[in-house]
């Protein structure tokens, strides 16, 4: 009986540790209007990981990608602000995407 309880406890502890690790990698991205016709985005992950190389998409109002790029070595992405409504997508892979509507970029 003790072996069963110990095994169950070990599984519960392992499950909690795994869940904490899975939740510790939340994508983060903030974009700002530079006031000169460009927008600059800075990204990263909640566990402190760099976003260097993360795909960035700028999309028009219909969701069509009008510009693609990647975060640079400093986890930054700068682009020319498109005319009309747009959004910016930080694409860190499945479950790690953030879409920021242009109207929320100041």
HUVEN-V888019 format. One record per residue. PSI is psi in whole degrees, 0 to 359 (NA if undefined). NEAR is the number of other ideal C-beta (glycine too) atoms within 8 Angstrom. Layout:
psi & near
PSI & NEAR
PSI & NEAR
This chain:
psi & near
320 & 4
322 & 5
319 & 6
315 & 7
319 & 8
318 & 8
318 & 8
317 & 8
317 & 8
319 & 8
319 & 8
316 & 8
315 & 8
320 & 8
319 & 8
318 & 8
318 & 8
316 & 8
319 & 8
321 & 8
319 & 8
324 & 7
350 & 7
11 & 8
46 & 11
134 & 7
146 & 14
137 & 10
134 & 13
132 & 7
143 & 11
141 & 9
122 & 8
350 & 9
4 & 3
19 & 4
4 & 5
159 & 9
139 & 12
130 & 10
141 & 16
133 & 9
171 & 15
193 & 12
152 & 13
340 & 9
8 & 6
359 & 5
146 & 7
152 & 6
13 & 15
129 & 9
354 & 5
136 & 12
140 & 8
134 & 15
134 & 10
126 & 14
148 & 12
183 & 10
333 & 6
357 & 5
2 & 5
132 & 6
121 & 7
346 & 8
134 & 9
148 & 7
192 & 8
153 & 8
139 & 12
187 & 8
342 & 4
14 & 5
38 & 12
150 & 10
121 & 11
138 & 8
160 & 10
128 & 6
124 & 9
157 & 10
148 & 2
191 & 6
141 & 8
169 & 12
160 & 10
132 & 16
125 & 12
117 & 16
86 & 10
16 & 11
175 & 6
126 & 3
3 & 4
42 & 10
145 & 10
133 & 8
127 & 8
116 & 13
141 & 8
325 & 11
348 & 5
3 & 6
117 & 11
NA & 4
